[in-house]
Amino acid sequence: MTLRSNRRVNLDKTTVLIVDDDPQALAIMSSVVQGFGVRQQMRCETAREAVDILTSRQPDLVFIDCSMPEMDGYDFVRWVRREAPAPLNMTPIIMLTGHAAQSRVEKSRDCGASFVIAKPITPSVVLDRVVWLGRDTRPFVECDAYAGPDRRIRNLGPPAGMEGRRATDLSGEVGAAAGENLAQEDIDGMFKPMRVSI
């Protein structure tokens, strides 16, 4: 999936939290989001430190590495989805992994992550996922066994208007209101998911 070269996205009003125990990976991710216009970044090397940050600040988007000592990315996502107060518990979270095995992708999905991106990251893939989140209208599901965005993404496919949609995708109308280009007001409010309780 690629974005058209004439599309511009400015995330200057977006606050991003980046969590990775590898200082080099943390610096790379920071540079990537800075390239998208993000001015407000919170960076930390442990998920425990990220939990402390979230007690006083709410980001619009979180990038977190899956594998870290003590509290890993999966436990962090479960904490956000199950224990953090609303609306923090609905914050979009993109998991980063050096091993994109199917089991890790499924584990990320099942703990409530919005997306998984394999390392080494590329700015174009990160931007595709950020734009996808901006157009995503998947409901936020809360039940005894799960809390997070609707996991049936494989059946839904990308939002309407994005490259990569297939004729078999179930959500032909999803995201149609966003049109072909994102308006600035859509970008400014892009990380506010709907809530559905089961």
N, C-alpha and C positions, 0 to 999 in steps of 0.2 A: 504494500500500500504506500503510495507516495502522494505528497501534496503537490498541487500545481505550483510552479515556481513563482507565479505572480501573487500568491496568497501571502499576506503579512499578518502576523499575530503579535500583538504587544501585550505582555503580561505585567506591565509596570505597576499595576494596583494589586497584584497577587502576592500573597505571602506563602513561601514554600519552606517546609521543613525537610532537611536531608539528613539521613542517618546511615552511616557506614563506618565500620571499624577500621577500614583501610584508608589512611589519610590521603593517599594518591587518588583513590576512587572518589573520595569525598570532594577533593579539589576539582576533579574532572566534572562531576555532576554539578557542582556549584558553577563552574564556568559555562556549562551548557545552558542552565536555566538563566544565568545572567545574560547570555546571548539572546534569550527570548524576551528580554526587557525586565525580568524580575529584579526588583530593587531590594525587597525585604526577604532575606534568607535567614533561617536558623539552621545551624549545622552542629551536629554532635556525633560522637564516635560510639555511643552505646544506646541501646533502646531504653535503658533505665533513665539515662539523662534526658532522652526524648520525652518520657513520661513526666519527668519533673518540669520540663519546658511547657508541656501541654496543660499543666495545672494553672498556668497564668496567661498563656497565649494560645490563640487558635489560628492555625495555618489554613490556607485554602486548599493546599495540596501537600501530600507527603510522599517522598521517595525513601524507601528503606531497603537495606540489604537483607536477604533471607537469613543468612548464616552469620551469627555473631555469638560471642560467649555470653554466658549468664542468660539473658533474655534475648531470644532470637527474633527475627522479623515476624515470624508466624505468631509468637506469643504477644508481640506488640500489637499486631493487627487485631487479635482476639480481645486484647485489653481495650483497645479503642472502641471496637464494635459492641462489646458487652458491658464495660464498666465506665467508660467516659460519658459525661453528661451530653444531652442533646444541645446543640446540633453538632458538637465535636465528634460524636460517634458516627456521623454520616460523612465525615471528611473523606474525599477520594484519596486512596492509597495505592501507589504503584510500587510493587515489589521488584527488586533487582536481584538477579541471581547469576552466578558464574556457571551454573550447571542447569540447563533448561530441560532436564529430564521430565517426562510426562508426569511422574509422581510429584515432583516439586511444583509444577504448574497446577496440578489438581489440589495439592495441599494449600497453595496460595489462594486459589479460588475458594476452597472450602473454609478457610479461616476468615474470609471476608474482604480480600484484596480486590481492588478495582481492575487491575491489570498486572501482568508479569512481563518484565523486559529482561532479556538475556544480555549479560556482559560479554564482550566489551560493548558498551552502549554507543550509539551513534545519534547525533543531534536530530537527524530526520526521523528516526524511529521514536525518539522521545517526543518530538513535536507531534507526530501522528497520533500518539496515545493521548497527549494533552488535548489536542483538538477533538479527538473522539470523545473524551470525557466531557468537553464543552458542549457537544451535541447529543450526548447520551441521555436518553430519557428512561433508562431502566429504573424500575421502582426499587426502593430500599426495602428489603424484606427483614422482618424480625419475627422469629418463632423460637421454640424451645431448642431446636437443633442448629440454628444458623441465624446470624445477623450480618447483613451486608447487602451489596447490590445484587440484584437478581442474577443467579449463576448461569442462567440459560443463554449466555452470550453467544455460544457456538451456533445456536439456532437463530439468533437475532441478526448477527452480522453487524457490519458498520452502520452507523446512522445514515439515513438517506442523504444523498448529495456527496458522499465520500466515495472515493475510488475504492474498489475492492468488494462492492456489494454484488451478491449473486442473485439470480432470479429466484433461487430457492429460499433466500432469507425471508423469515417470517414477518419482519417489521418494516414493510414497504413504506408505511406512513410515519414511522418513528423518525423524528428529527426533521421532517419535511418543512416545518415552520422556520427552521434556521436558514433555509434557502441555500444557495450555492456559496455565498460568502458570509462570514460572521460579522455582524455589526459590533461596534465597540461595546454597546450595552450588553450584548450577549457574552462578550469576552469578560467584562467586568463581573457578571453574575454567573459565570460558567460553572462554578463548582457547588451549586446548591441543589442536591438531589431531592427527589420526592420520597416520602416515607409511606410504607404500607405495612400494617401489622397483620399477622396471621394468627 
